[in-house]
């Protein structure tokens, strides 16, 4: 089991390290610029080019049934689900085969609404809260426990 993190705007990297180290799960922080990470054998960084979607492309290519992907990017979540990975948003909300279609549709509607406003004003996501952080910790812990049970003894 390996955790792949879409790290450029991820607000829960410290939480990922904490839970992953407790479960002895490797973590790969994927970004298009240098990012400090803790010095630990289970934590690594993958720097990709700064081309559009380079981090997403790398994560999608690496994602498989032994991966947990952390991303807020709905289109990346869809690609990773198709590869068999478990996918969590930084707020702890799991992306599933059942939820990804509606999430993509809502994303498209919001994009159309923003484009139609034409005034350059957009709200963006709600501020990240302590509840989101707590929900994420619980969701990642549960995902790792479930993955370990499903994979059986090493």
CNS distance restraints for C-alpha pairs under 8 A (distance, minus, plus):
assign (resid   1 and name CA) (resid  25 and name CA) 6.19 0.50 0.50
assign (resid   1 and name CA) (resid  26 and name CA) 7.23 0.50 0.50
assign (resid   1 and name CA) (resid  66 and name CA) 4.69 0.50 0.50
assign (resid   1 and name CA) (resid  67 and name CA) 5.59 0.50 0.50
assign (resid   1 and name CA) (resid  68 and name CA) 7.36 0.50 0.50
assign (resid   1 and name CA) (resid 144 and name CA) 7.91 0.50 0.50
assign (resid   1 and name CA) (resid 147 and name CA) 7.24 0.50 0.50
assign (resid   1 and name CA) (resid 148 and name CA) 7.73 0.50 0.50
assign (resid   2 and name CA) (resid  25 and name CA) 5.86 0.50 0.50
assign (resid   2 and name CA) (resid  26 and name CA) 5.04 0.50 0.50
assign (resid   2 and name CA) (resid  27 and name CA) 5.93 0.50 0.50
assign (resid   2 and name CA) (resid  28 and name CA) 7.63 0.50 0.50
assign (resid   2 and name CA) (resid  66 and name CA) 6.32 0.50 0.50
assign (resid   2 and name CA) (resid  67 and name CA) 4.94 0.50 0.50
assign (resid   2 and name CA) (resid  68 and name CA) 6.26 0.50 0.50
assign (resid   3 and name CA) (resid  20 and name CA) 7.86 0.50 0.50
assign (resid   3 and name CA) (resid  25 and name CA) 7.06 0.50 0.50
assign (resid   3 and name CA) (resid  26 and name CA) 6.19 0.50 0.50
assign (resid   3 and name CA) (resid  27 and name CA) 4.68 0.50 0.50
assign (resid   3 and name CA) (resid  28 and name CA) 6.23 0.50 0.50
assign (resid   3 and name CA) (resid  67 and name CA) 5.72 0.50 0.50
assign (resid   3 and name CA) (resid  68 and name CA) 4.73 0.50 0.50
assign (resid   3 and name CA) (resid  69 and name CA) 5.77 0.50 0.50
assign (resid   3 and name CA) (resid  70 and name CA) 7.38 0.50 0.50
assign (resid   4 and name CA) (resid  27 and name CA) 6.03 0.50 0.50
assign (resid   4 and name CA) (resid  28 and name CA) 5.01 0.50 0.50
assign (resid   4 and name CA) (resid  29 and name CA) 6.36 0.50 0.50
assign (resid   4 and name CA) (resid  30 and name CA) 7.16 0.50 0.50
assign (resid   4 and name CA) (resid  59 and name CA) 6.72 0.50 0.50
assign (resid   4 and name CA) (resid  63 and name CA) 7.66 0.50 0.50
assign (resid   4 and name CA) (resid  67 and name CA) 6.88 0.50 0.50
assign (resid   4 and name CA) (resid  68 and name CA) 6.20 0.50 0.50
assign (resid   4 and name CA) (resid  69 and name CA) 4.77 0.50 0.50
assign (resid   4 and name CA) (resid  70 and name CA) 6.29 0.50 0.50
assign (resid   5 and name CA) (resid  10 and name CA) 7.79 0.50 0.50
assign (resid   5 and name CA) (resid  27 and name CA) 7.42 0.50 0.50
assign (resid   5 and name CA) (resid  28 and name CA) 6.14 0.50 0.50
assign (resid   5 and name CA) (resid  29 and name CA) 4.99 0.50 0.50
assign (resid   5 and name CA) (resid  30 and name CA) 5.80 0.50 0.50
assign (resid   5 and name CA) (resid  59 and name CA) 7.98 0.50 0.50
assign (resid   5 and name CA) (resid  69 and name CA) 5.88 0.50 0.50
assign (resid   5 and name CA) (resid  70 and name CA) 4.85 0.50 0.50
assign (resid   5 and name CA) (resid  71 and name CA) 6.54 0.50 0.50
assign (resid   6 and name CA) (resid  10 and name CA) 6.71 0.50 0.50
assign (resid   6 and name CA) (resid  29 and name CA) 6.80 0.50 0.50
assign (resid   6 and name CA) (resid  30 and name CA) 5.51 0.50 0.50
assign (resid   6 and name CA) (resid  31 and name CA) 6.74 0.50 0.50
assign (resid   6 and name CA) (resid  55 and name CA) 6.92 0.50 0.50
assign (resid   6 and name CA) (resid  56 and name CA) 7.15 0.50 0.50
assign (resid   6 and name CA) (resid  59 and name CA) 7.51 0.50 0.50
assign (resid   6 and name CA) (resid  69 and name CA) 7.60 0.50 0.50
assign (resid   6 and name CA) (resid  70 and name CA) 6.06 0.50 0.50
assign (resid   6 and name CA) (resid  71 and name CA) 5.22 0.50 0.50
assign (resid   7 and name CA) (resid  13 and name CA) 7.51 0.50 0.50
assign (resid   7 and name CA) (resid  29 and name CA) 5.79 0.50 0.50
assign (resid   7 and name CA) (resid  30 and name CA) 5.53 0.50 0.50
assign (resid   7 and name CA) (resid  31 and name CA) 5.52 0.50 0.50
assign (resid   7 and name CA) (resid  71 and name CA) 7.82 0.50 0.50
assign (resid   8 and name CA) (resid  30 and name CA) 7.60 0.50 0.50
assign (resid   8 and name CA) (resid  31 and name CA) 5.42 0.50 0.50
assign (resid   8 and name CA) (resid  32 and name CA) 7.38 0.50 0.50
assign (resid  10 and name CA) (resid  71 and name CA) 7.30 0.50 0.50
assign (resid  10 and name CA) (resid  72 and name CA) 7.87 0.50 0.50
assign (resid  10 and name CA) (resid  90 and name CA) 6.70 0.50 0.50
assign (resid  11 and name CA) (resid  90 and name CA) 6.83 0.50 0.50
assign (resid  11 and name CA) (resid 128 and name CA) 7.95 0.50 0.50
assign (resid  12 and name CA) (resid  16 and name CA) 6.24 0.50 0.50
assign (resid  12 and name CA) (resid  90 and name CA) 6.23 0.50 0.50
assign (resid  12 and name CA) (resid 133 and name CA) 7.00 0.50 0.50
assign (resid  12 and name CA) (resid 136 and name CA) 7.92 0.50 0.50
assign (resid  13 and name CA) (resid  17 and name CA) 6.33 0.50 0.50
assign (resid  14 and name CA) (resid  18 and name CA) 6.30 0.50 0.50
assign (resid  15 and name CA) (resid  19 and name CA) 6.27 0.50 0.50
assign (resid  15 and name CA) (resid 133 and name CA) 7.94 0.50 0.50
assign (resid  15 and name CA) (resid 137 and name CA) 6.39 0.50 0.50
assign (resid  16 and name CA) (resid  20 and name CA) 5.82 0.50 0.50
assign (resid  16 and name CA) (resid 137 and name CA) 7.62 0.50 0.50
assign (resid  16 and name CA) (resid 140 and name CA) 7.66 0.50 0.50
assign (resid  17 and name CA) (resid  21 and name CA) 5.90 0.50 0.50
assign (resid  17 and name CA) (resid  27 and name CA) 7.47 0.50 0.50
assign (resid  17 and name CA) (resid  43 and name CA) 7.71 0.50 0.50
assign (resid  18 and name CA) (resid  22 and name CA) 6.41 0.50 0.50
assign (resid  19 and name CA) (resid  23 and name CA) 6.38 0.50 0.50
assign (resid  19 and name CA) (resid 137 and name CA) 7.17 0.50 0.50
assign (resid  19 and name CA) (resid 140 and name CA) 7.20 0.50 0.50
assign (resid  19 and name CA) (resid 141 and name CA) 6.29 0.50 0.50
assign (resid  20 and name CA) (resid  24 and name CA) 5.77 0.50 0.50
assign (resid  20 and name CA) (resid  25 and name CA) 4.89 0.50 0.50
assign (resid  20 and name CA) (resid  26 and name CA) 6.82 0.50 0.50
assign (resid  20 and name CA) (resid  27 and name CA) 7.04 0.50 0.50
assign (resid  21 and name CA) (resid  25 and name CA) 6.13 0.50 0.50
assign (resid  21 and name CA) (resid  26 and name CA) 7.77 0.50 0.50
assign (resid  21 and name CA) (resid  42 and name CA) 7.37 0.50 0.50
assign (resid  23 and name CA) (resid 144 and name CA) 7.25 0.50 0.50
assign (resid  24 and name CA) (resid  42 and name CA) 7.32 0.50 0.50
assign (resid  25 and name CA) (resid  42 and name CA) 6.78 0.50 0.50
assign (resid  26 and name CA) (resid  42 and name CA) 4.48 0.50 0.50
assign (resid  26 and name CA) (resid  43 and name CA) 5.91 0.50 0.50
assign (resid  26 and name CA) (resid  44 and name CA) 7.94 0.50 0.50
assign (resid  27 and name CA) (resid  42 and name CA) 6.12 0.50 0.50
assign (resid  27 and name CA) (resid  43 and name CA) 4.86 0.50 0.50
assign (resid  27 and name CA) (resid  44 and name CA) 6.25 0.50 0.50
assign (resid  28 and name CA) (resid  43 and name CA) 6.11 0.50 0.50
assign (resid  28 and name CA) (resid  44 and name CA) 4.94 0.50 0.50
assign (resid  28 and name CA) (resid  45 and name CA) 5.36 0.50 0.50
assign (resid  28 and name CA) (resid  46 and name CA) 6.63 0.50 0.50
assign (resid  29 and name CA) (resid  43 and name CA) 7.67 0.50 0.50
assign (resid  29 and name CA) (resid  44 and name CA) 6.21 0.50 0.50
assign (resid  29 and name CA) (resid  45 and name CA) 4.58 0.50 0.50
assign (resid  29 and name CA) (resid  46 and name CA) 6.03 0.50 0.50
assign (resid  30 and name CA) (resid  45 and name CA) 5.92 0.50 0.50
assign (resid  30 and name CA) (resid  46 and name CA) 4.80 0.50 0.50
assign (resid  30 and name CA) (resid  47 and name CA) 6.01 0.50 0.50
assign (resid  30 and name CA) (resid  48 and name CA) 7.26 0.50 0.50
assign (resid  30 and name CA) (resid  55 and name CA) 6.06 0.50 0.50
assign (resid  30 and name CA) (resid  59 and name CA) 7.49 0.50 0.50
assign (resid  31 and name CA) (resid  35 and name CA) 7.37 0.50 0.50
assign (resid  31 and name CA) (resid  45 and name CA) 7.75 0.50 0.50
assign (resid  31 and name CA) (resid  46 and name CA) 6.52 0.50 0.50
assign (resid  31 and name CA) (resid  47 and name CA) 5.25 0.50 0.50
assign (resid  31 and name CA) (resid  48 and name CA) 6.17 0.50 0.50
assign (resid  31 and name CA) (resid  55 and name CA) 5.87 0.50 0.50
assign (resid  32 and name CA) (resid  47 and name CA) 5.27 0.50 0.50
assign (resid  32 and name CA) (resid  48 and name CA) 4.79 0.50 0.50
assign (resid  32 and name CA) (resid  49 and name CA) 5.55 0.50 0.50
assign (resid  32 and name CA) (resid  50 and name CA) 5.16 0.50 0.50
assign (resid  32 and name CA) (resid  54 and name CA) 7.44 0.50 0.50
assign (resid  32 and name CA) (resid  55 and name CA) 6.49 0.50 0.50
assign (resid  33 and name CA) (resid  47 and name CA) 6.17 0.50 0.50
assign (resid  33 and name CA) (resid  48 and name CA) 7.47 0.50 0.50
assign (resid  33 and name CA) (resid  50 and name CA) 7.52 0.50 0.50
assign (resid  34 and name CA) (resid  47 and name CA) 6.73 0.50 0.50
assign (resid  35 and name CA) (resid  45 and name CA) 7.73 0.50 0.50
assign (resid  37 and name CA) (resid  43 and name CA) 7.30 0.50 0.50
assign (resid  37 and name CA) (resid  44 and name CA) 7.41 0.50 0.50
assign (resid  37 and name CA) (resid  45 and name CA) 7.40 0.50 0.50
assign (resid  38 and name CA) (resid  43 and name CA) 6.98 0.50 0.50
assign (resid  39 and name CA) (resid  43 and name CA) 7.13 0.50 0.50
assign (resid  40 and name CA) (resid  44 and name CA) 7.93 0.50 0.50
assign (resid  48 and name CA) (resid  54 and name CA) 6.10 0.50 0.50
assign (resid  48 and name CA) (resid  55 and name CA) 5.98 0.50 0.50
assign (resid  48 and name CA) (resid  58 and name CA) 7.75 0.50 0.50
assign (resid  49 and name CA) (resid  54 and name CA) 6.12 0.50 0.50
assign (resid  49 and name CA) (resid  55 and name CA) 7.83 0.50 0.50
assign (resid  50 and name CA) (resid  54 and name CA) 6.61 0.50 0.50
assign (resid  53 and name CA) (resid  57 and name CA) 5.95 0.50 0.50
assign (resid  54 and name CA) (resid  58 and name CA) 6.21 0.50 0.50
assign (resid  55 and name CA) (resid  59 and name CA) 6.18 0.50 0.50
assign (resid  56 and name CA) (resid  60 and name CA) 6.02 0.50 0.50
assign (resid  56 and name CA) (resid  76 and name CA) 6.07 0.50 0.50
assign (resid  57 and name CA) (resid  61 and name CA) 6.13 0.50 0.50
assign (resid  58 and name CA) (resid  62 and name CA) 6.23 0.50 0.50
assign (resid  59 and name CA) (resid  63 and name CA) 5.90 0.50 0.50
assign (resid  59 and name CA) (resid  69 and name CA) 7.96 0.50 0.50
assign (resid  59 and name CA) (resid  80 and name CA) 7.79 0.50 0.50
assign (resid  60 and name CA) (resid  76 and name CA) 6.85 0.50 0.50
assign (resid  60 and name CA) (resid  79 and name CA) 5.99 0.50 0.50
assign (resid  60 and name CA) (resid  80 and name CA) 5.41 0.50 0.50
assign (resid  60 and name CA) (resid  83 and name CA) 7.55 0.50 0.50
assign (resid  63 and name CA) (resid  67 and name CA) 5.63 0.50 0.50
assign (resid  63 and name CA) (resid  68 and name CA) 7.83 0.50 0.50
assign (resid  63 and name CA) (resid  69 and name CA) 7.38 0.50 0.50
assign (resid  63 and name CA) (resid  80 and name CA) 5.77 0.50 0.50
assign (resid  63 and name CA) (resid  83 and name CA) 6.08 0.50 0.50
assign (resid  63 and name CA) (resid  84 and name CA) 7.40 0.50 0.50
assign (resid  63 and name CA) (resid  85 and name CA) 5.85 0.50 0.50
assign (resid  64 and name CA) (resid  80 and name CA) 7.32 0.50 0.50
assign (resid  64 and name CA) (resid  83 and name CA) 5.12 0.50 0.50
assign (resid  64 and name CA) (resid  84 and name CA) 5.12 0.50 0.50
assign (resid  64 and name CA) (resid  85 and name CA) 4.94 0.50 0.50
assign (resid  65 and name CA) (resid  83 and name CA) 6.93 0.50 0.50
assign (resid  65 and name CA) (resid  84 and name CA) 4.51 0.50 0.50
assign (resid  65 and name CA) (resid  85 and name CA) 4.73 0.50 0.50
assign (resid  65 and name CA) (resid  86 and name CA) 7.40 0.50 0.50
assign (resid  66 and name CA) (resid  85 and name CA) 6.55 0.50 0.50
assign (resid  66 and name CA) (resid 147 and name CA) 7.86 0.50 0.50
assign (resid  67 and name CA) (resid  85 and name CA) 5.01 0.50 0.50
assign (resid  67 and name CA) (resid  86 and name CA) 6.30 0.50 0.50
assign (resid  68 and name CA) (resid  85 and name CA) 5.76 0.50 0.50
assign (resid  68 and name CA) (resid  86 and name CA) 4.72 0.50 0.50
assign (resid  68 and name CA) (resid  87 and name CA) 5.61 0.50 0.50
assign (resid  68 and name CA) (resid  88 and name CA) 7.42 0.50 0.50
assign (resid  68 and name CA) (resid 143 and name CA) 7.76 0.50 0.50
assign (resid  69 and name CA) (resid  77 and name CA) 7.71 0.50 0.50
assign (resid  69 and name CA) (resid  80 and name CA) 7.34 0.50 0.50
assign (resid  69 and name CA) (resid  85 and name CA) 6.81 0.50 0.50
assign (resid  69 and name CA) (resid  86 and name CA) 6.21 0.50 0.50
assign (resid  69 and name CA) (resid  87 and name CA) 4.70 0.50 0.50
assign (resid  69 and name CA) (resid  88 and name CA) 6.27 0.50 0.50
assign (resid  70 and name CA) (resid  87 and name CA) 5.95 0.50 0.50
assign (resid  70 and name CA) (resid  88 and name CA) 5.03 0.50 0.50
assign (resid  70 and name CA) (resid  89 and name CA) 5.68 0.50 0.50
assign (resid  70 and name CA) (resid  90 and name CA) 6.48 0.50 0.50
assign (resid  71 and name CA) (resid  76 and name CA) 7.42 0.50 0.50
assign (resid  71 and name CA) (resid  77 and name CA) 6.77 0.50 0.50
assign (resid  71 and name CA) (resid  87 and name CA) 7.31 0.50 0.50
assign (resid  71 and name CA) (resid  88 and name CA) 6.42 0.50 0.50
assign (resid  71 and name CA) (resid  89 and name CA) 5.10 0.50 0.50
assign (resid  71 and name CA) (resid  90 and name CA) 6.41 0.50 0.50
assign (resid  72 and name CA) (resid  77 and name CA) 7.70 0.50 0.50
assign (resid  72 and name CA) (resid  88 and name CA) 7.90 0.50 0.50
assign (resid  72 and name CA) (resid  89 and name CA) 4.95 0.50 0.50
assign (resid  72 and name CA) (resid  90 and name CA) 6.31 0.50 0.50
assign (resid  73 and name CA) (resid  77 and name CA) 6.14 0.50 0.50
assign (resid  74 and name CA) (resid  78 and name CA) 6.24 0.50 0.50
assign (resid  74 and name CA) (resid 100 and name CA) 7.41 0.50 0.50
assign (resid  74 and name CA) (resid 103 and name CA) 6.94 0.50 0.50
assign (resid  74 and name CA) (resid 104 and name CA) 6.45 0.50 0.50
assign (resid  74 and name CA) (resid 107 and name CA) 7.87 0.50 0.50
assign (resid  75 and name CA) (resid  79 and name CA) 6.45 0.50 0.50
assign (resid  75 and name CA) (resid 104 and name CA) 7.10 0.50 0.50
assign (resid  76 and name CA) (resid  80 and name CA) 6.20 0.50 0.50
assign (resid  77 and name CA) (resid  81 and name CA) 6.08 0.50 0.50
assign (resid  77 and name CA) (resid  87 and name CA) 6.17 0.50 0.50
assign (resid  77 and name CA) (resid  95 and name CA) 6.76 0.50 0.50
assign (resid  77 and name CA) (resid 100 and name CA) 7.73 0.50 0.50
assign (resid  78 and name CA) (resid  82 and name CA) 6.27 0.50 0.50
assign (resid  78 and name CA) (resid 100 and name CA) 6.31 0.50 0.50
assign (resid  79 and name CA) (resid  83 and name CA) 6.53 0.50 0.50
assign (resid  80 and name CA) (resid  84 and name CA) 6.51 0.50 0.50
assign (resid  80 and name CA) (resid  85 and name CA) 5.47 0.50 0.50
assign (resid  80 and name CA) (resid  86 and name CA) 7.59 0.50 0.50
assign (resid  80 and name CA) (resid  87 and name CA) 7.12 0.50 0.50
assign (resid  81 and name CA) (resid  85 and name CA) 5.14 0.50 0.50
assign (resid  81 and name CA) (resid  86 and name CA) 6.47 0.50 0.50
assign (resid  81 and name CA) (resid  87 and name CA) 6.80 0.50 0.50
assign (resid  81 and name CA) (resid  95 and name CA) 7.86 0.50 0.50
assign (resid  81 and name CA) (resid  96 and name CA) 7.05 0.50 0.50
assign (resid  81 and name CA) (resid  97 and name CA) 6.84 0.50 0.50
assign (resid  86 and name CA) (resid  94 and name CA) 7.85 0.50 0.50
assign (resid  86 and name CA) (resid  95 and name CA) 7.61 0.50 0.50
assign (resid  86 and name CA) (resid  96 and name CA) 7.73 0.50 0.50
assign (resid  86 and name CA) (resid 143 and name CA) 7.70 0.50 0.50
assign (resid  87 and name CA) (resid  94 and name CA) 5.87 0.50 0.50
assign (resid  87 and name CA) (resid  95 and name CA) 5.38 0.50 0.50
assign (resid  87 and name CA) (resid  96 and name CA) 7.31 0.50 0.50
assign (resid  88 and name CA) (resid  92 and name CA) 5.84 0.50 0.50
assign (resid  88 and name CA) (resid  93 and name CA) 5.71 0.50 0.50
assign (resid  88 and name CA) (resid  94 and name CA) 4.38 0.50 0.50
assign (resid  88 and name CA) (resid  95 and name CA) 5.84 0.50 0.50
assign (resid  88 and name CA) (resid 139 and name CA) 7.72 0.50 0.50
assign (resid  88 and name CA) (resid 140 and name CA) 7.55 0.50 0.50
assign (resid  89 and name CA) (resid  93 and name CA) 5.27 0.50 0.50
assign (resid  89 and name CA) (resid  94 and name CA) 6.20 0.50 0.50
assign (resid  89 and name CA) (resid  95 and name CA) 7.19 0.50 0.50
assign (resid  89 and name CA) (resid 136 and name CA) 7.78 0.50 0.50
assign (resid  90 and name CA) (resid 132 and name CA) 7.56 0.50 0.50
assign (resid  90 and name CA) (resid 133 and name CA) 7.61 0.50 0.50
assign (resid  90 and name CA) (resid 136 and name CA) 6.11 0.50 0.50
assign (resid  91 and name CA) (resid 128 and name CA) 7.76 0.50 0.50
assign (resid  91 and name CA) (resid 132 and name CA) 4.54 0.50 0.50
assign (resid  91 and name CA) (resid 133 and name CA) 6.24 0.50 0.50
assign (resid  91 and name CA) (resid 135 and name CA) 6.39 0.50 0.50
assign (resid  91 and name CA) (resid 136 and name CA) 5.21 0.50 0.50
assign (resid  92 and name CA) (resid 132 and name CA) 6.64 0.50 0.50
assign (resid  92 and name CA) (resid 133 and name CA) 7.52 0.50 0.50
assign (resid  92 and name CA) (resid 135 and name CA) 5.08 0.50 0.50
assign (resid  92 and name CA) (resid 136 and name CA) 3.58 0.50 0.50
assign (resid  92 and name CA) (resid 137 and name CA) 7.17 0.50 0.50
assign (resid  92 and name CA) (resid 138 and name CA) 7.48 0.50 0.50
assign (resid  92 and name CA) (resid 139 and name CA) 5.32 0.50 0.50
assign (resid  92 and name CA) (resid 140 and name CA) 7.20 0.50 0.50
assign (resid  93 and name CA) (resid 135 and name CA) 7.87 0.50 0.50
assign (resid  93 and name CA) (resid 136 and name CA) 7.34 0.50 0.50
assign (resid  93 and name CA) (resid 139 and name CA) 7.47 0.50 0.50
assign (resid  94 and name CA) (resid 139 and name CA) 7.69 0.50 0.50
assign (resid  95 and name CA) (resid  99 and name CA) 6.05 0.50 0.50
assign (resid  95 and name CA) (resid 100 and name CA) 6.00 0.50 0.50
assign (resid  96 and name CA) (resid 100 and name CA) 5.87 0.50 0.50
assign (resid  97 and name CA) (resid 101 and name CA) 7.47 0.50 0.50
assign (resid  99 and name CA) (resid 103 and name CA) 6.26 0.50 0.50
assign (resid 100 and name CA) (resid 104 and name CA) 6.11 0.50 0.50
assign (resid 101 and name CA) (resid 105 and name CA) 6.31 0.50 0.50
assign (resid 102 and name CA) (resid 106 and name CA) 6.15 0.50 0.50
assign (resid 103 and name CA) (resid 107 and name CA) 6.13 0.50 0.50
assign (resid 104 and name CA) (resid 108 and name CA) 6.26 0.50 0.50
assign (resid 105 and name CA) (resid 109 and name CA) 6.28 0.50 0.50
assign (resid 106 and name CA) (resid 110 and name CA) 6.15 0.50 0.50
assign (resid 107 and name CA) (resid 111 and name CA) 6.18 0.50 0.50
assign (resid 108 and name CA) (resid 112 and name CA) 6.19 0.50 0.50
assign (resid 109 and name CA) (resid 113 and name CA) 6.16 0.50 0.50
assign (resid 110 and name CA) (resid 114 and name CA) 6.11 0.50 0.50
assign (resid 111 and name CA) (resid 115 and name CA) 6.14 0.50 0.50
assign (resid 112 and name CA) (resid 116 and name CA) 6.06 0.50 0.50
assign (resid 113 and name CA) (resid 117 and name CA) 6.27 0.50 0.50
assign (resid 114 and name CA) (resid 118 and name CA) 7.06 0.50 0.50
assign (resid 114 and name CA) (resid 120 and name CA) 7.98 0.50 0.50
assign (resid 114 and name CA) (resid 121 and name CA) 7.89 0.50 0.50
assign (resid 114 and name CA) (resid 122 and name CA) 6.63 0.50 0.50
assign (resid 117 and name CA) (resid 121 and name CA) 7.67 0.50 0.50
assign (resid 128 and name CA) (resid 132 and name CA) 6.39 0.50 0.50
assign (resid 128 and name CA) (resid 133 and name CA) 7.71 0.50 0.50
assign (resid 129 and name CA) (resid 133 and name CA) 6.43 0.50 0.50
assign (resid 130 and name CA) (resid 134 and name CA) 6.14 0.50 0.50
assign (resid 131 and name CA) (resid 135 and name CA) 6.00 0.50 0.50
assign (resid 132 and name CA) (resid 136 and name CA) 6.07 0.50 0.50
assign (resid 133 and name CA) (resid 137 and name CA) 6.32 0.50 0.50
assign (resid 134 and name CA) (resid 138 and name CA) 6.37 0.50 0.50
assign (resid 135 and name CA) (resid 139 and name CA) 6.06 0.50 0.50
assign (resid 136 and name CA) (resid 140 and name CA) 6.03 0.50 0.50
assign (resid 137 and name CA) (resid 141 and name CA) 6.15 0.50 0.50
assign (resid 138 and name CA) (resid 142 and name CA) 6.12 0.50 0.50
assign (resid 139 and name CA) (resid 143 and name CA) 6.06 0.50 0.50
assign (resid 140 and name CA) (resid 144 and name CA) 6.15 0.50 0.50
assign (resid 141 and name CA) (resid 145 and name CA) 6.19 0.50 0.50
assign (resid 142 and name CA) (resid 146 and name CA) 6.05 0.50 0.50
assign (resid 143 and name CA) (resid 147 and name CA) 6.07 0.50 0.50
assign (resid 144 and name CA) (resid 148 and name CA) 6.12 0.50 0.50
assign (resid 145 and name CA) (resid 149 and name CA) 6.27 0.50 0.50
assign (resid 146 and name CA) (resid 150 and name CA) 6.15 0.50 0.50
assign (resid 147 and name CA) (resid 151 and name CA) 6.05 0.50 0.50
assign (resid 148 and name CA) (resid 152 and name CA) 6.05 0.50 0.50
assign (resid 148 and name CA) (resid 153 and name CA) 7.73 0.50 0.50
assign (resid 149 and name CA) (resid 153 and name CA) 7.97 0.50 0.50
